[in-house]
Amino acid sequence: MGAFKKRVTARHDPVDPATLGDLAADGLHVFCWCHRCGHNAEVETAPLIARLGPMFPVPELGGRMRCTACEARDVATRPAWPRHGGGQIARYG
Ligand SMILES: [Zn+2]
């Protein structure tokens, strides 16, 4: 039935961070932003899984990325959650 699909990537749990496999299961991309210049972008999850595997923790991706705007390595990553009001997520009730 799948009425209660678990949204593992919808919570922020530092003990059990979302992995690339979690994002792929929810159809989400990885959101990255640069602490130095503020540049941000979404990266497709599938190519990352091909390189790093589905168990790779999303927060650790930042250490492997470099800003395409200023080339800084001070990049943070998190799941690219859908924006509220975007019409992409169902609501209960
Ligand atoms: Zn930058």
PDB file of the backbone (N, CA, C, O) and the ligand in Angstrom, with CONECT records:
HET     ZN  A 101       1
ATOM      1  N   MET A   1       0.829  -1.206   0.000  1.00  0.00           N
ATOM      2  CA  MET A   1       0.000   0.000   0.000  1.00  0.00           C
ATOM      3  C   MET A   1       0.870   1.266   0.000  1.00  0.00           C
ATOM      4  O   MET A   1       0.647   2.184  -0.789  1.00  0.00           O
ATOM      5  N   GLY A   2       1.848   1.297   0.883  1.00  0.00           N
ATOM      6  CA  GLY A   2       2.755   2.437   0.900  1.00  0.00           C
ATOM      7  C   GLY A   2       2.127   3.718   1.400  1.00  0.00           C
ATOM      8  O   GLY A   2       2.554   4.808   1.019  1.00  0.00           O
ATOM      9  N   ALA A   3       1.110   3.601   2.256  1.00  0.00           N
ATOM     10  CA  ALA A   3       0.428   4.800   2.732  1.00  0.00           C
ATOM     11  C   ALA A   3       1.312   5.624   3.670  1.00  0.00           C
ATOM     12  O   ALA A   3       1.129   6.833   3.811  1.00  0.00           O
ATOM     13  N   PHE A   4       2.262   4.959   4.302  1.00  0.00           N
ATOM     14  CA  PHE A   4       3.109   5.668   5.252  1.00  0.00           C
ATOM     15  C   PHE A   4       4.571   5.609   4.814  1.00  0.00           C
ATOM     16  O   PHE A   4       5.429   5.057   5.503  1.00  0.00           O
ATOM     17  N   LYS A   5       4.816   6.179   3.680  1.00  0.00           N
ATOM     18  CA  LYS A   5       6.169   6.207   3.151  1.00  0.00           C
ATOM     19  C   LYS A   5       7.082   6.995   4.093  1.00  0.00           C
ATOM     20  O   LYS A   5       6.818   8.154   4.410  1.00  0.00           O
ATOM     21  N   LYS A   6       8.137   6.357   4.522  1.00  0.00           N
ATOM     22  CA  LYS A   6       9.048   7.005   5.461  1.00  0.00           C
ATOM     23  C   LYS A   6       9.917   8.021   4.720  1.00  0.00           C
ATOM     24  O   LYS A   6      10.561   7.705   3.720  1.00  0.00           O
ATOM     25  N   ARG A   7       9.916   9.214   5.226  1.00  0.00           N
ATOM     26  CA  ARG A   7      10.744  10.250   4.617  1.00  0.00           C
ATOM     27  C   ARG A   7      12.018  10.424   5.430  1.00  0.00           C
ATOM     28  O   ARG A   7      12.126  11.329   6.257  1.00  0.00           O
ATOM     29  N   VAL A   8      12.971   9.550   5.182  1.00  0.00           N
ATOM     30  CA  VAL A   8      14.197   9.576   5.973  1.00  0.00           C
ATOM     31  C   VAL A   8      14.999  10.840   5.762  1.00  0.00           C
ATOM     32  O   VAL A   8      15.787  11.225   6.627  1.00  0.00           O
ATOM     33  N   THR A   9      14.813  11.490   4.629  1.00  0.00           N
ATOM     34  CA  THR A   9      15.608  12.672   4.359  1.00  0.00           C
ATOM     35  C   THR A   9      14.926  13.947   4.837  1.00  0.00           C
ATOM     36  O   THR A   9      15.474  15.039   4.681  1.00  0.00           O
ATOM     37  N   ALA A  10      13.740  13.819   5.417  1.00  0.00           N
ATOM     38  CA  ALA A  10      13.008  14.999   5.845  1.00  0.00           C
ATOM     39  C   ALA A  10      13.371  15.426   7.265  1.00  0.00           C
ATOM     40  O   ALA A  10      12.877  16.438   7.761  1.00  0.00           O
ATOM     41  N   ARG A  11      14.229  14.658   7.909  1.00  0.00           N
ATOM     42  CA  ARG A  11      14.634  15.039   9.257  1.00  0.00           C
ATOM     43  C   ARG A  11      16.136  15.261   9.290  1.00  0.00           C
ATOM     44  O   ARG A  11      16.870  14.810   8.410  1.00  0.00           O
ATOM     45  N   HIS A  12      16.566  15.948  10.296  1.00  0.00           N
ATOM     46  CA  HIS A  12      17.990  16.231  10.422  1.00  0.00           C
ATOM     47  C   HIS A  12      18.508  15.475  11.627  1.00  0.00           C
ATOM     48  O   HIS A  12      18.275  15.874  12.768  1.00  0.00           O
ATOM     49  N   ASP A  13      19.202  14.399  11.379  1.00  0.00           N
ATOM     50  CA  ASP A  13      19.683  13.553  12.455  1.00  0.00           C
ATOM     51  C   ASP A  13      21.187  13.354  12.302  1.00  0.00           C
ATOM     52  O   ASP A  13      21.619  12.590  11.439  1.00  0.00           O
ATOM     53  N   PRO A  14      21.983  14.018  13.111  1.00  0.00           N
ATOM     54  CA  PRO A  14      23.442  13.940  12.953  1.00  0.00           C
ATOM     55  C   PRO A  14      23.987  12.548  13.244  1.00  0.00           C
ATOM     56  O   PRO A  14      25.089  12.216  12.808  1.00  0.00           O
ATOM     57  N   VAL A  15      23.237  11.732  13.971  1.00  0.00           N
ATOM     58  CA  VAL A  15      23.705  10.376  14.280  1.00  0.00           C
ATOM     59  C   VAL A  15      23.478   9.448  13.092  1.00  0.00           C
ATOM     60  O   VAL A  15      24.251   8.522  12.847  1.00  0.00           O
ATOM     61  N   ASP A  16      22.412   9.716  12.370  1.00  0.00           N
ATOM     62  CA  ASP A  16      22.061   8.867  11.238  1.00  0.00           C
ATOM     63  C   ASP A  16      21.773   9.740  10.026  1.00  0.00           C
ATOM     64  O   ASP A  16      20.618   9.879   9.623  1.00  0.00           O
ATOM     65  N   PRO A  17      22.813  10.332   9.438  1.00  0.00           N
ATOM     66  CA  PRO A  17      22.599  11.281   8.347  1.00  0.00           C
ATOM     67  C   PRO A  17      22.056  10.608   7.099  1.00  0.00           C
ATOM     68  O   PRO A  17      22.264   9.415   6.880  1.00  0.00           O
ATOM     69  N   ALA A  18      21.367  11.379   6.293  1.00  0.00           N
ATOM     70  CA  ALA A  18      20.856  10.862   5.027  1.00  0.00           C
ATOM     71  C   ALA A  18      22.021  10.441   4.140  1.00  0.00           C
ATOM     72  O   ALA A  18      23.065  11.093   4.102  1.00  0.00           O
ATOM     73  N   THR A  19      21.819   9.345   3.434  1.00  0.00           N
ATOM     74  CA  THR A  19      22.831   8.877   2.494  1.00  0.00           C
ATOM     75  C   THR A  19      22.366   9.161   1.067  1.00  0.00           C
ATOM     76  O   THR A  19      21.218   9.540   0.836  1.00  0.00           O
ATOM     77  N   LEU A  20      23.272   8.972   0.129  1.00  0.00           N
ATOM     78  CA  LEU A  20      22.907   9.164  -1.279  1.00  0.00           C
ATOM     79  C   LEU A  20      21.773   8.230  -1.674  1.00  0.00           C
ATOM     80  O   LEU A  20      20.904   8.599  -2.464  1.00  0.00           O
ATOM     81  N   GLY A  21      21.782   7.010  -1.118  1.00  0.00           N
ATOM     82  CA  GLY A  21      20.714   6.063  -1.419  1.00  0.00           C
ATOM     83  C   GLY A  21      19.362   6.556  -0.922  1.00  0.00           C
ATOM     84  O   GLY A  21      18.338   6.346  -1.573  1.00  0.00           O
ATOM     85  N   ASP A  22      19.364   7.223   0.252  1.00  0.00           N
ATOM     86  CA  ASP A  22      18.124   7.793   0.779  1.00  0.00           C
ATOM     87  C   ASP A  22      17.560   8.844  -0.180  1.00  0.00           C
ATOM     88  O   ASP A  22      16.362   8.860  -0.460  1.00  0.00           O
ATOM     89  N   LEU A  23      18.425   9.711  -0.675  1.00  0.00           N
ATOM     90  CA  LEU A  23      17.978  10.755  -1.583  1.00  0.00           C
ATOM     91  C   LEU A  23      17.423  10.165  -2.874  1.00  0.00           C
ATOM     92  O   LEU A  23      16.393  10.608  -3.383  1.00  0.00           O
ATOM     93  N   ALA A  24      18.117   9.167  -3.391  1.00  0.00           N
ATOM     94  CA  ALA A  24      17.667   8.539  -4.632  1.00  0.00           C
ATOM     95  C   ALA A  24      16.284   7.917  -4.434  1.00  0.00           C
ATOM     96  O   ALA A  24      15.434   7.970  -5.323  1.00  0.00           O
ATOM     97  N   ALA A  25      16.073   7.323  -3.248  1.00  0.00           N
ATOM     98  CA  ALA A  25      14.793   6.677  -2.966  1.00  0.00           C
ATOM     99  C   ALA A  25      13.665   7.698  -2.939  1.00  0.00           C
ATOM    100  O   ALA A  25      12.529   7.388  -3.295  1.00  0.00           O
ATOM    101  N   ASP A  26      13.986   8.926  -2.512  1.00  0.00           N
ATOM    102  CA  ASP A  26      12.978   9.979  -2.451  1.00  0.00           C
ATOM    103  C   ASP A  26      12.976  10.856  -3.708  1.00  0.00           C
ATOM    104  O   ASP A  26      12.188  11.797  -3.810  1.00  0.00           O
ATOM    105  N   GLY A  27      13.844  10.549  -4.648  1.00  0.00           N
ATOM    106  CA  GLY A  27      13.900  11.333  -5.879  1.00  0.00           C
ATOM    107  C   GLY A  27      14.458  12.726  -5.680  1.00  0.00           C
ATOM    108  O   GLY A  27      14.097  13.653  -6.406  1.00  0.00           O
ATOM    109  N   LEU A  28      15.343  12.881  -4.695  1.00  0.00           N
ATOM    110  CA  LEU A  28      15.893  14.200  -4.384  1.00  0.00           C
ATOM    111  C   LEU A  28      17.312  14.350  -4.929  1.00  0.00           C
ATOM    112  O   LEU A  28      18.051  13.378  -5.079  1.00  0.00           O
ATOM    113  N   HIS A  29      17.665  15.606  -5.220  1.00  0.00           N
ATOM    114  CA  HIS A  29      19.035  15.926  -5.594  1.00  0.00           C
ATOM    115  C   HIS A  29      19.801  16.374  -4.351  1.00  0.00           C
ATOM    116  O   HIS A  29      19.237  16.470  -3.260  1.00  0.00           O
ATOM    117  N   VAL A  30      21.083  16.646  -4.531  1.00  0.00           N
ATOM    118  CA  VAL A  30      21.904  17.164  -3.434  1.00  0.00           C
ATOM    119  C   VAL A  30      22.048  18.672  -3.616  1.00  0.00           C
ATOM    120  O   VAL A  30      22.420  19.150  -4.687  1.00  0.00           O
ATOM    121  N   PHE A  31      21.745  19.412  -2.544  1.00  0.00           N
ATOM    122  CA  PHE A  31      21.885  20.870  -2.584  1.00  0.00           C
ATOM    123  C   PHE A  31      23.243  21.242  -1.996  1.00  0.00           C
ATOM    124  O   PHE A  31      23.590  20.828  -0.890  1.00  0.00           O
ATOM    125  N   CYS A  32      24.008  22.035  -2.759  1.00  0.00           N
ATOM    126  CA  CYS A  32      25.346  22.433  -2.329  1.00  0.00           C
ATOM    127  C   CYS A  32      25.425  23.954  -2.296  1.00  0.00           C
ATOM    128  O   CYS A  32      24.828  24.632  -3.132  1.00  0.00           O
ATOM    129  N   TRP A  33      26.155  24.480  -1.340  1.00  0.00           N
ATOM    130  CA  TRP A  33      26.418  25.908  -1.371  1.00  0.00           C
ATOM    131  C   TRP A  33      27.792  26.210  -0.824  1.00  0.00           C
ATOM    132  O   TRP A  33      28.338  25.482   0.006  1.00  0.00           O
ATOM    133  N   CYS A  34      28.340  27.326  -1.325  1.00  0.00           N
ATOM    134  CA  CYS A  34      29.703  27.722  -0.998  1.00  0.00           C
ATOM    135  C   CYS A  34      29.680  28.720   0.153  1.00  0.00           C
ATOM    136  O   CYS A  34      28.992  29.739   0.092  1.00  0.00           O
ATOM    137  N   HIS A  35      30.438  28.418   1.198  1.00  0.00           N
ATOM    138  CA  HIS A  35      30.491  29.324   2.343  1.00  0.00           C
ATOM    139  C   HIS A  35      31.254  30.600   2.017  1.00  0.00           C
ATOM    140  O   HIS A  35      31.068  31.616   2.688  1.00  0.00           O
ATOM    141  N   ARG A  36      32.093  30.568   1.019  1.00  0.00           N
ATOM    142  CA  ARG A  36      32.910  31.738   0.724  1.00  0.00           C
ATOM    143  C   ARG A  36      32.146  32.761  -0.119  1.00  0.00           C
ATOM    144  O   ARG A  36      32.120  33.945   0.216  1.00  0.00           O
ATOM    145  N   CYS A  37      31.526  32.309  -1.207  1.00  0.00           N
ATOM    146  CA  CYS A  37      30.925  33.279  -2.130  1.00  0.00           C
ATOM    147  C   CYS A  37      29.411  33.164  -2.206  1.00  0.00           C
ATOM    148  O   CYS A  37      28.760  33.990  -2.845  1.00  0.00           O
ATOM    149  N   GLY A  38      28.836  32.137  -1.554  1.00  0.00           N
ATOM    150  CA  GLY A  38      27.380  32.028  -1.542  1.00  0.00           C
ATOM    151  C   GLY A  38      26.795  31.343  -2.762  1.00  0.00           C
ATOM    152  O   GLY A  38      25.579  31.170  -2.851  1.00  0.00           O
ATOM    153  N   HIS A  39      27.640  30.949  -3.704  1.00  0.00           N
ATOM    154  CA  HIS A  39      27.161  30.210  -4.870  1.00  0.00           C
ATOM    155  C   HIS A  39      26.483  28.928  -4.415  1.00  0.00           C
ATOM    156  O   HIS A  39      26.956  28.260  -3.495  1.00  0.00           O
ATOM    157  N   ASN A  40      25.365  28.584  -5.064  1.00  0.00           N
ATOM    158  CA  ASN A  40      24.707  27.330  -4.697  1.00  0.00           C
ATOM    159  C   ASN A  40      24.148  26.647  -5.927  1.00  0.00           C
ATOM    160  O   ASN A  40      23.893  27.286  -6.948  1.00  0.00           O
ATOM    161  N   ALA A  41      23.962  25.345  -5.821  1.00  0.00           N
ATOM    162  CA  ALA A  41      23.503  24.561  -6.958  1.00  0.00           C
ATOM    163  C   ALA A  41      22.970  23.219  -6.479  1.00  0.00           C
ATOM    164  O   ALA A  41      23.282  22.766  -5.378  1.00  0.00           O
ATOM    165  N   GLU A  42      22.173  22.603  -7.313  1.00  0.00           N
ATOM    166  CA  GLU A  42      21.733  21.242  -7.038  1.00  0.00           C
ATOM    167  C   GLU A  42      22.495  20.283  -7.933  1.00  0.00           C
ATOM    168  O   GLU A  42      22.696  20.542  -9.120  1.00  0.00           O
ATOM    169  N   VAL A  43      22.918  19.165  -7.341  1.00  0.00           N
ATOM    170  CA  VAL A  43      23.686  18.160  -8.071  1.00  0.00           C
ATOM    171  C   VAL A  43      22.862  16.882  -8.148  1.00  0.00           C
ATOM    172  O   VAL A  43      22.243  16.470  -7.167  1.00  0.00           O
ATOM    173  N   GLU A  44      22.861  16.270  -9.302  1.00  0.00           N
ATOM    174  CA  GLU A  44      22.112  15.023  -9.453  1.00  0.00           C
ATOM    175  C   GLU A  44      22.720  13.928  -8.581  1.00  0.00           C
ATOM    176  O   GLU A  44      23.938  13.822  -8.440  1.00  0.00           O
ATOM    177  N   THR A  45      21.839  13.122  -8.002  1.00  0.00           N
ATOM    178  CA  THR A  45      22.273  12.091  -7.062  1.00  0.00           C
ATOM    179  C   THR A  45      22.854  10.869  -7.761  1.00  0.00           C
ATOM    180  O   THR A  45      23.832  10.291  -7.287  1.00  0.00           O
ATOM    181  N   ALA A  46      22.262  10.470  -8.881  1.00  0.00           N
ATOM    182  CA  ALA A  46      22.658   9.220  -9.538  1.00  0.00           C
ATOM    183  C   ALA A  46      24.156   9.158  -9.883  1.00  0.00           C
ATOM    184  O   ALA A  46      24.795   8.142  -9.609  1.00  0.00           O
ATOM    185  N   PRO A  47      24.729  10.210 -10.474  1.00  0.00           N
ATOM    186  CA  PRO A  47      26.167  10.129 -10.793  1.00  0.00           C
ATOM    187  C   PRO A  47      27.038  10.039  -9.543  1.00  0.00           C
ATOM    188  O   PRO A  47      28.112   9.438  -9.569  1.00  0.00           O
ATOM    189  N   LEU A  48      26.568  10.639  -8.451  1.00  0.00           N
ATOM    190  CA  LEU A  48      27.332  10.562  -7.203  1.00  0.00           C
ATOM    191  C   LEU A  48      27.313   9.146  -6.648  1.00  0.00           C
ATOM    192  O   LEU A  48      28.317   8.652  -6.134  1.00  0.00           O
ATOM    193  N   ILE A  49      26.148   8.496  -6.759  1.00  0.00           N
ATOM    194  CA  ILE A  49      26.051   7.104  -6.304  1.00  0.00           C
ATOM    195  C   ILE A  49      26.966   6.216  -7.129  1.00  0.00           C
ATOM    196  O   ILE A  49      27.586   5.292  -6.603  1.00  0.00           O
ATOM    197  N   ALA A  50      27.049   6.498  -8.420  1.00  0.00           N
ATOM    198  CA  ALA A  50      27.900   5.691  -9.291  1.00  0.00           C
ATOM    199  C   ALA A  50      29.362   5.779  -8.853  1.00  0.00           C
ATOM    200  O   ALA A  50      30.124   4.824  -9.000  1.00  0.00           O
ATOM    201  N   ARG A  51      29.737   6.937  -8.315  1.00  0.00           N
ATOM    202  CA  ARG A  51      31.141   7.135  -7.926  1.00  0.00           C
ATOM    203  C   ARG A  51      31.393   6.774  -6.470  1.00  0.00           C
ATOM    204  O   ARG A  51      32.440   6.217  -6.140  1.00  0.00           O
ATOM    205  N   LEU A  52      30.442   7.086  -5.599  1.00  0.00           N
ATOM    206  CA  LEU A  52      30.700   6.985  -4.158  1.00  0.00           C
ATOM    207  C   LEU A  52      29.915   5.878  -3.472  1.00  0.00           C
ATOM    208  O   LEU A  52      30.251   5.469  -2.361  1.00  0.00           O
ATOM    209  N   GLY A  53      28.867   5.391  -4.135  1.00  0.00           N
ATOM    210  CA  GLY A  53      28.056   4.334  -3.540  1.00  0.00           C
ATOM    211  C   GLY A  53      26.858   4.902  -2.788  1.00  0.00           C
ATOM    212  O   GLY A  53      26.895   6.049  -2.343  1.00  0.00           O
ATOM    213  N   PRO A  54      25.791   4.106  -2.642  1.00  0.00           N
ATOM    214  CA  PRO A  54      24.544   4.581  -2.044  1.00  0.00           C
ATOM    215  C   PRO A  54      24.634   4.825  -0.541  1.00  0.00           C
ATOM    216  O   PRO A  54      23.759   5.479   0.026  1.00  0.00           O
ATOM    217  N   MET A  55      25.677   4.312   0.115  1.00  0.00           N
ATOM    218  CA  MET A  55      25.770   4.475   1.569  1.00  0.00           C
ATOM    219  C   MET A  55      26.582   5.706   1.967  1.00  0.00           C
ATOM    220  O   MET A  55      26.820   5.935   3.153  1.00  0.00           O
ATOM    221  N   PHE A  56      27.002   6.489   0.993  1.00  0.00           N
ATOM    222  CA  PHE A  56      27.826   7.661   1.318  1.00  0.00           C
ATOM    223  C   PHE A  56      26.973   8.729   1.989  1.00  0.00           C
ATOM    224  O   PHE A  56      25.937   9.112   1.445  1.00  0.00           O
ATOM    225  N   PRO A  57      27.387   9.227   3.175  1.00  0.00           N
ATOM    226  CA  PRO A  57      26.574  10.238   3.878  1.00  0.00           C
ATOM    227  C   PRO A  57      26.587  11.582   3.151  1.00  0.00           C
ATOM    228  O   PRO A  57      27.641  12.079   2.755  1.00  0.00           O
ATOM    229  N   VAL A  58      25.413  12.151   2.985  1.00  0.00           N
ATOM    230  CA  VAL A  58      25.293  13.419   2.252  1.00  0.00           C
ATOM    231  C   VAL A  58      26.140  14.547   2.862  1.00  0.00           C
ATOM    232  O   VAL A  58      26.778  15.289   2.116  1.00  0.00           O
ATOM    233  N   PRO A  59      26.166  14.698   4.198  1.00  0.00           N
ATOM    234  CA  PRO A  59      26.955  15.818   4.761  1.00  0.00           C
ATOM    235  C   PRO A  59      28.446  15.732   4.441  1.00  0.00           C
ATOM    236  O   PRO A  59      29.142  16.747   4.443  1.00  0.00           O
ATOM    237  N   GLU A  60      28.943  14.510   4.162  1.00  0.00           N
ATOM    238  CA  GLU A  60      30.371  14.363   3.885  1.00  0.00           C
ATOM    239  C   GLU A  60      30.737  14.687   2.442  1.00  0.00           C
ATOM    240  O   GLU A  60      31.915  14.751   2.091  1.00  0.00           O
ATOM    241  N   LEU A  61      29.725  14.889   1.612  1.00  0.00           N
ATOM    242  CA  LEU A  61      29.981  15.237   0.216  1.00  0.00           C
ATOM    243  C   LEU A  61      30.723  16.573   0.108  1.00  0.00           C
ATOM    244  O   LEU A  61      31.553  16.773  -0.778  1.00  0.00           O
ATOM    245  N   GLY A  62      30.399  17.477   1.033  1.00  0.00           N
ATOM    246  CA  GLY A  62      30.981  18.816   0.965  1.00  0.00           C
ATOM    247  C   GLY A  62      32.501  18.792   0.946  1.00  0.00           C
ATOM    248  O   GLY A  62      33.135  19.627   0.301  1.00  0.00           O
ATOM    249  N   GLY A  63      33.080  17.834   1.653  1.00  0.00           N
ATOM    250  CA  GLY A  63      34.535  17.737   1.705  1.00  0.00           C
ATOM    251  C   GLY A  63      35.155  17.303   0.397  1.00  0.00           C
ATOM    252  O   GLY A  63      36.370  17.389   0.220  1.00  0.00           O
ATOM    253  N   ARG A  64      34.315  16.833  -0.531  1.00  0.00           N
ATOM    254  CA  ARG A  64      34.822  16.343  -1.813  1.00  0.00           C
ATOM    255  C   ARG A  64      34.484  17.284  -2.955  1.00  0.00           C
ATOM    256  O   ARG A  64      34.818  17.022  -4.111  1.00  0.00           O
ATOM    257  N   MET A  65      33.809  18.398  -2.616  1.00  0.00           N
ATOM    258  CA  MET A  65      33.369  19.289  -3.681  1.00  0.00           C
ATOM    259  C   MET A  65      34.165  20.587  -3.678  1.00  0.00           C
ATOM    260  O   MET A  65      34.782  20.975  -2.686  1.00  0.00           O
ATOM    261  N   ARG A  66      34.121  21.238  -4.836  1.00  0.00           N
ATOM    262  CA  ARG A  66      34.768  22.533  -4.964  1.00  0.00           C
ATOM    263  C   ARG A  66      33.812  23.462  -5.675  1.00  0.00           C
ATOM    264  O   ARG A  66      33.157  23.080  -6.645  1.00  0.00           O
ATOM    265  N   CYS A  67      33.738  24.688  -5.184  1.00  0.00           N
ATOM    266  CA  CYS A  67      32.827  25.672  -5.756  1.00  0.00           C
ATOM    267  C   CYS A  67      33.196  25.947  -7.218  1.00  0.00           C
ATOM    268  O   CYS A  67      34.358  26.201  -7.538  1.00  0.00           O
ATOM    269  N   THR A  68      32.189  25.892  -8.102  1.00  0.00           N
ATOM    270  CA  THR A  68      32.469  26.142  -9.513  1.00  0.00           C
ATOM    271  C   THR A  68      32.595  27.628  -9.811  1.00  0.00           C
ATOM    272  O   THR A  68      33.031  28.017 -10.895  1.00  0.00           O
ATOM    273  N   ALA A  69      32.208  28.462  -8.837  1.00  0.00           N
ATOM    274  CA  ALA A  69      32.281  29.908  -9.060  1.00  0.00           C
ATOM    275  C   ALA A  69      33.618  30.478  -8.588  1.00  0.00           C
ATOM    276  O   ALA A  69      34.253  31.249  -9.308  1.00  0.00           O
ATOM    277  N   CYS A  70      34.049  30.100  -7.375  1.00  0.00           N
ATOM    278  CA  CYS A  70      35.270  30.696  -6.821  1.00  0.00           C
ATOM    279  C   CYS A  70      36.338  29.650  -6.505  1.00  0.00           C
ATOM    280  O   CYS A  70      37.426  29.998  -6.046  1.00  0.00           O
ATOM    281  N   GLU A  71      36.037  28.374  -6.745  1.00  0.00           N
ATOM    282  CA  GLU A  71      36.973  27.276  -6.565  1.00  0.00           C
ATOM    283  C   GLU A  71      37.349  27.022  -5.116  1.00  0.00           C
ATOM    284  O   GLU A  71      38.319  26.314  -4.847  1.00  0.00           O
ATOM    285  N   ALA A  72      36.595  27.591  -4.172  1.00  0.00           N
ATOM    286  CA  ALA A  72      36.847  27.296  -2.762  1.00  0.00           C
ATOM    287  C   ALA A  72      36.429  25.853  -2.472  1.00  0.00           C
ATOM    288  O   ALA A  72      35.552  25.300  -3.136  1.00  0.00           O
ATOM    289  N   ARG A  73      37.060  25.272  -1.490  1.00  0.00           N
ATOM    290  CA  ARG A  73      36.675  23.927  -1.069  1.00  0.00           C
ATOM    291  C   ARG A  73      35.799  23.979   0.186  1.00  0.00           C
ATOM    292  O   ARG A  73      35.571  22.965   0.844  1.00  0.00           O
ATOM    293  N   ASP A  74      35.319  25.177   0.498  1.00  0.00           N
ATOM    294  CA  ASP A  74      34.467  25.355   1.676  1.00  0.00           C
ATOM    295  C   ASP A  74      33.005  25.214   1.255  1.00  0.00           C
ATOM    296  O   ASP A  74      32.256  26.191   1.241  1.00  0.00           O
ATOM    297  N   VAL A  75      32.615  23.996   0.915  1.00  0.00           N
ATOM    298  CA  VAL A  75      31.294  23.727   0.360  1.00  0.00           C
ATOM    299  C   VAL A  75      30.504  22.845   1.326  1.00  0.00           C
ATOM    300  O   VAL A  75      31.028  21.863   1.851  1.00  0.00           O
ATOM    301  N   ALA A  76      29.245  23.203   1.553  1.00  0.00           N
ATOM    302  CA  ALA A  76      28.366  22.404   2.404  1.00  0.00           C
ATOM    303  C   ALA A  76      27.317  21.711   1.540  1.00  0.00           C
ATOM    304  O   ALA A  76      26.957  22.199   0.469  1.00  0.00           O
ATOM    305  N   THR A  77      26.837  20.575   2.018  1.00  0.00           N
ATOM    306  CA  THR A  77      25.853  19.815   1.242  1.00  0.00           C
ATOM    307  C   THR A  77      24.737  19.325   2.159  1.00  0.00           C
ATOM    308  O   THR A  77      24.957  19.023   3.332  1.00  0.00           O
ATOM    309  N   ARG A  78      23.538  19.256   1.592  1.00  0.00           N
ATOM    310  CA  ARG A  78      22.399  18.671   2.297  1.00  0.00           C
ATOM    311  C   ARG A  78      21.405  18.194   1.254  1.00  0.00           C
ATOM    312  O   ARG A  78      21.522  18.552   0.083  1.00  0.00           O
ATOM    313  N   PRO A  79      20.409  17.374   1.667  1.00  0.00           N
ATOM    314  CA  PRO A  79      19.370  16.988   0.701  1.00  0.00           C
ATOM    315  C   PRO A  79      18.644  18.207   0.168  1.00  0.00           C
ATOM    316  O   PRO A  79      18.367  19.145   0.915  1.00  0.00           O
ATOM    317  N   ALA A  80      18.336  18.199  -1.121  1.00  0.00           N
ATOM    318  CA  ALA A  80      17.610  19.313  -1.741  1.00  0.00           C
ATOM    319  C   ALA A  80      16.124  19.086  -1.549  1.00  0.00           C
ATOM    320  O   ALA A  80      15.422  18.649  -2.461  1.00  0.00           O
ATOM    321  N   TRP A  81      15.651  19.395  -0.333  1.00  0.00           N
ATOM    322  CA  TRP A  81      14.239  19.189  -0.041  1.00  0.00           C
ATOM    323  C   TRP A  81      13.376  20.087  -0.911  1.00  0.00           C
ATOM    324  O   TRP A  81      13.753  21.220  -1.209  1.00  0.00           O
ATOM    325  N   PRO A  82      12.210  19.578  -1.320  1.00  0.00           N
ATOM    326  CA  PRO A  82      11.286  20.420  -2.087  1.00  0.00           C
ATOM    327  C   PRO A  82      10.842  21.613  -1.246  1.00  0.00           C
ATOM    328  O   PRO A  82      10.645  21.491  -0.037  1.00  0.00           O
ATOM    329  N   ARG A  83      10.688  22.763  -1.891  1.00  0.00           N
ATOM    330  CA  ARG A  83      10.219  23.945  -1.168  1.00  0.00           C
ATOM    331  C   ARG A  83       8.739  23.801  -0.843  1.00  0.00           C
ATOM    332  O   ARG A  83       7.974  23.228  -1.619  1.00  0.00           O
ATOM    333  N   HIS A  84       8.353  24.320   0.295  1.00  0.00           N
ATOM    334  CA  HIS A  84       6.937  24.330   0.643  1.00  0.00           C
ATOM    335  C   HIS A  84       6.194  25.219  -0.347  1.00  0.00           C
ATOM    336  O   HIS A  84       6.667  26.290  -0.728  1.00  0.00           O
ATOM    337  N   GLY A  85       5.034  24.753  -0.747  1.00  0.00           N
ATOM    338  CA  GLY A  85       4.257  25.534  -1.697  1.00  0.00           C
ATOM    339  C   GLY A  85       4.617  25.211  -3.132  1.00  0.00           C
ATOM    340  O   GLY A  85       4.023  25.757  -4.061  1.00  0.00           O
ATOM    341  N   GLY A  86       5.574  24.340  -3.316  1.00  0.00           N
ATOM    342  CA  GLY A  86       5.977  24.000  -4.664  1.00  0.00           C
ATOM    343  C   GLY A  86       5.051  23.017  -5.343  1.00  0.00           C
ATOM    344  O   GLY A  86       5.151  22.776  -6.546  1.00  0.00           O
ATOM    345  N   GLY A  87       4.146  22.451  -4.558  1.00  0.00           N
ATOM    346  CA  GLY A  87       3.179  21.534  -5.139  1.00  0.00           C
ATOM    347  C   GLY A  87       3.747  20.167  -5.421  1.00  0.00           C
ATOM    348  O   GLY A  87       3.121  19.369  -6.119  1.00  0.00           O
ATOM    349  N   GLN A  88       4.923  19.879  -4.892  1.00  0.00           N
ATOM    350  CA  GLN A  88       5.534  18.589  -5.199  1.00  0.00           C
ATOM    351  C   GLN A  88       5.348  17.578  -4.083  1.00  0.00           C
ATOM    352  O   GLN A  88       5.546  16.383  -4.300  1.00  0.00           O
ATOM    353  N   ILE A  89       4.974  18.025  -2.900  1.00  0.00           N
ATOM    354  CA  ILE A  89       4.841  17.090  -1.780  1.00  0.00           C
ATOM    355  C   ILE A  89       3.395  17.031  -1.316  1.00  0.00           C
ATOM    356  O   ILE A  89       2.701  18.046  -1.260  1.00  0.00           O
ATOM    357  N   ALA A  90       2.962  15.836  -0.989  1.00  0.00           N
ATOM    358  CA  ALA A  90       1.605  15.639  -0.517  1.00  0.00           C
ATOM    359  C   ALA A  90       1.502  16.068   0.949  1.00  0.00           C
ATOM    360  O   ALA A  90       2.487  16.070   1.689  1.00  0.00           O
ATOM    361  N   ARG A  91       0.301  16.424   1.335  1.00  0.00           N
ATOM    362  CA  ARG A  91       0.067  16.791   2.726  1.00  0.00           C
ATOM    363  C   ARG A  91      -0.965  15.871   3.327  1.00  0.00           C
ATOM    364  O   ARG A  91      -1.929  15.472   2.674  1.00  0.00           O
ATOM    365  N   TYR A  92      -0.751  15.549   4.564  1.00  0.00           N
ATOM    366  CA  TYR A  92      -1.755  14.747   5.257  1.00  0.00           C
ATOM    367  C   TYR A  92      -2.925  15.644   5.660  1.00  0.00           C
ATOM    368  O   TYR A  92      -2.742  16.822   5.968  1.00  0.00           O
ATOM    369  N   GLY A  93      -4.112  15.077   5.653  1.00  0.00           N
ATOM    370  CA  GLY A  93      -5.292  15.839   6.071  1.00  0.00           C
ATOM    371  C   GLY A  93      -5.797  16.696   4.956  1.00  0.00           C
ATOM    372  O   GLY A  93      -6.786  17.410   5.124  1.00  0.00           O
TER     373      GLY A  93
HETATM  374 ZN    ZN A 101      32.356  29.937  -4.065  1.00  0.00          ZN2+
END
